[in-house]
Amino acid sequence: MTRDGAIGRVVDHLDRGCFLDDLARRVAIPSESQNPERHAALERYLGEEIGPAVQRLGGEWEIHLNPICAAPLLVGTRIETPTLPTVLIYGHGDVVHGQERQWREGLAPWCMTRVGDRLYGRGTADNKGQHSVVLAALAAVLAERGGRLGFNLKVLFETGEEVGSPGLREFARAQKSQLAADLLIASDGPRIAPDRPTLFMGARGAINFELVAEFREEGHHSGNWGGLLANPAIVLAHALASLTGSRGEIAVGEWRPPTIPASVRTALADIDIDPDSGGPAIDRGWGEPGLTSAERVFAWNSFEILAFTAGTPDQPVNAIPPRAAAWCQLRHVVGTDPKRILPGLREHLDRHGFGMLRIEQAQPFDFPATRMLPDHPLVGWAAASMEHTLGKRPVILPNLGGSLPNDVFAEILAMPTLWVPHSYAACSQHAPNEHALVSILREGLQLMTGLFWDLGAGTAPVAGHGGSATTA
């Protein structure tokens, strides 16, 4: 019963094809939360894949109705001894639209296909491949320790993450005692680079909204009315230009975060965002002046225009359009007041003469920002465990550049959060040809097994008693 033995078990699980068989079976379930016709597949995924996996770990499980929508949730519990530390693991079984017709020839979203180091299929990277790593690592530790983990386990899986996790927060508040734990260990998001193990402790928040310039009910001939009627597209373009400088630096006061904490700057000091194969070239002159590329993504806010429409783009006509709209997004870090994001925008527009524009919040993509500082004792423990396993120090990020429902765990359930991703930025997540790298999954299986082994060995700086006496 050794740490190396547990890691050897999980690597053998991959090499014998058992892990790939599990993942292929999970990918084959078309659990698209954005597609109302696939709602039955959401419950099927939990009932056929996650529940039995929890049961094989010796846990009890139950599927719960979502308090808001048709995306069910699963809660599992395995209690060894009430005084042991309790870890909560999280994953989401839903995926985005399969986009079947857009995949490369020979590939399909619901049939996992291996091409060299790549595993193609919807969910291989987000999130089925990643939570399959976590479940396999737990099984390896349990087997090596002769039926013991050395800690208590709780499991929370949702099926609505890709539509903004509706109902997850309400469910967590209602089940706060049931879900109580000493820490969260979960996997989602990308590594900083394919060959660099990564640890992050939170996520940037995100708020999506629409800016609308609607001046009249119908279009009017540009020859007869050009120069007499205000063009909503032109007005909206000027309004959007007022939100940032010419290089994308944020100009709305309420959107600018406070000073970057010293421990965050230190953690990001040796990180350079360098696109891996398949990623875009970075525009080095873009973004907030005076910040490194890592600070711009992980320690600062960014504003993006996601789409801009006016008139009929597919078939332009010689008419002044009656309406123009821009779909926008602000990614924000801890320290930005989320309650002031849209009011601050309203005040900015009014000051700049754009009071005629309408702001419409685009639900449900509204995630709060969370961050655990890099000097937290659990961060040092997790990083040391990861380095012990692979012989290389992981990259430590205070938060992911993207957004996750980490506020459910950090704020509602009030626990420290550790995320170890097993994907990479160029995985075509949310796009055709989504894939995971077998090399990253192999390292991920080793890393997670080492983490869970060390947690069970009592080396983690947690006191225990995190609601571990509660049973399913």
Phi, psi and omega in degrees: 000091183227163176299313179298326178295319179295318179294321176299321178300315185287327176294320177297324177301323177285312186295329178281355178090358183294318179297316181295325176297316179300314183293319179299320179296322180287321177297327184292344177274114187280071187275065180278108180287341180277355183246108181304334180286350182255012184300325179296329180291335179294310179292325178300318181297315179295315186286327183266336185244306187283314179304308178299326177296319177294320180296321178294337175277002180087017182256163172262151182212158181207139176269134182244145172292144174284133182291350185238321188222192185267022181257099185291166179233155177236134175239132177231155182215137173222109183252120175270305178214128186304332183276351178287157173300151179242128176250139174255129172251149183226147171202167174233132184270354180271158178228171176279179179309141180293329182054048189309318187284351186258358181283155179299151180304133180092355180242154178210147185294329187256015177227107182291130183231129178263129174229101184064237181273357186259137172249108182271144177151149181290121180102350180302325178260326189221098004230009187295319178297321184287315180285340172293325175300313182298314182295321179292323179295317177299318180296323180293318178295316181300317181292317183291329180270012176068038177095010177238145170264326186091005176205167176269150186235133169234149187229133174227116175240135175244171178228026180228017184298323184286354173242024174095013179056046177298135179086344183295317181292318178297320179295317181296321178294319182288331184249031187301317179292318181297326185263000183303137180204171181273335177195158173257134168234119185213170182224126175191166177077178183260156165293164177292329176203156185303326184262012183239103175307143189227144176229126174229160192235018180178198182206148171294148174281166178214137172226128178255142178207163180243132172258127187234129170248107182236106191256337182199174187278333184214164178284161181223143184309128184289337177287324182275330189239355178298130184093350179248330181251132176297132180270116183299330179292320179293315179298315180295322179299318178293320179298315179298321180296335180284347184279337178222168169281182185291345178250014175092003179288136188290133182250355178272120187304316182291347180268355182265122183287166176288184182303141178291127180301148183301319182293330177289315177301318181297315181296327183269357190298325184258018181252127173239128179284105182240117185298133175277181182302130181095346179273160180283156173291139182278137174274096189297335181272007184260142174106185185298125179296148175085359179251151172285167179299321179294320179294326179294326183272321190252351184226009183220171179266152177222139178250135179227143169264114185275330179198152182216124180228147172201143180064218180236087186305325182286340180209076184299145176234162182278067181216147174284120184292149179279343189212147172221146182217146176231130176266121191235163180211138171243120169268132187221150181260171176303137183110339173274128180281109183296334180287347181255000184296307181282319174301321177297322176295317180301315180294320179298312180298318180296319180297329184264012174084021181245039180295343181282349181279148180251138177253126177235121179285133182261095177282157006258014187281080181220097184249131172290156177272142177221154180196131169254129186294147184297343180271009176295138182305324180294331178293315177298321178297312182295318180297320179295320178298316180295320178294321177301321184288312188254350180077015176219140184290130179286154169289133180249119178247131177298330178201157174289150176289332177274199185232140177220161178281044182294338178298333177301319184271317184285326186251306183291313181267352171054057178228153173295150187232128177237125179241129178240104185279151180232036176226187177215164194295332184263031184277002183061032174303135180069014182226171172299155177066031174303140181206157171245156176262127179299325180298321178288319178298322178298311178296322180297318178299319179292315182299313183292323177297318177297318179298312182292325176297314181294324176298316179290339178279356177083019182271347183284140179282066176232148185276341187083188180065020182283058180075019187289347179281348180288138179241159181286000000 
